[in-house]
Amino acid sequence: MKATVYKSTGSWYTVKDETGKFWDARMKGVMKMDDITSTNPVAVGDIVEIEAQSDSENSAIIDEIHKRNNYINRQSPRHKYQHHIVAANLDQSMLVATLKEPKTSQGFIDRFLVASEMYHVSPFIVFNKSDLYKTKELAKYEQWKDMYEKIGYKVFLISAEKKEGVDEVLALLKNKTTLISGHSGVGKSSFLNVVFPDIKLKTQDVSGWSGKGQHTTTFAEMFDLPFGGRIIDTPGMREFGLVDIEKQEVSHYFPEMRDRLNNCQFNNCLHFNEPGCAIKEATVNGEIHEDRYVSYLSIMESIEQKSY
């Protein structure tokens, strides 16, 4: 019987079969022997085959995982050299960012965009808490909006708290499976409470001493949207660690660089100090935003530091 994974708690999974019935499922023991390098062999969004168990009307065993169309991966929070599949079989990814309480760094945004590009998931960025923004934050938003839209990403400004600007984002979610991600405290739960007023997901204030958000979502979980489509809520992330990426690949996941790679003098150019580098030239000329180039260098450095 085919089913879709809606929630993963590490050892137990909530799955929904094709009739709409939900099951509590666990993995067949032998599957754990397979060569699975991620910390979670079954992820939310996976299509699986389940077998009902006789001991309970809602209990099932997962005995097969169907091939994924795609997935988004990140460095495991607990195991530096292992990866964790955030979610699978996605149409798009939505990054919730904030410019105040807490401020999302450009480095975090760019790593998320790179991860989405790596796994062929179309990303867009939603800046929340616009009701808290003053002139400085609004100017920064306009600057980032211009930078990201020029390279093809959609950017939105909303206040989930005041329910302002959300309709345009909701229209994008219709009939799609969307991963929603971001730092703790950026207002993902507040946004989901606008979408699902009956669920009342737990929200929590940003902790004053650190300016960091409190973790409110412990496990990834998928919800059916009332207007069609599904959204996958993920635990708030402090960092977005990239995995399974080689230095030679990174520029391919920056759209504004990808378009110019064939113009470099050397086909193995890493865009540091090589002669005839089209990427450096485009950055100097203002065709590639300097801040994006700095993000590229930062990601390259983080890959450099790993020892395998």
Secondary structure by P-SEA (a helix, b strand, c coil): cbbbbccccccbbbbbcccccccccccccccccccccccccccccbbbbbbbbcccccbbbbcccccccccccccccccccccccccccccbbbbbbbcccbbbbaaaaaaaaaaaaaacbbbbbbbcccccccaaaaaaaaaaaaaaaaabbbbbbbcccccccaaaaaaaacccbbbbbbcccccaaaaaaaacccccccccccccccccccccccbbbbbbbcccbbbbbbccccccccccccccccccccaaaaaccccccccccccccccccaaaaaaaaccccaaaaaaaaaaaaaaaaccc
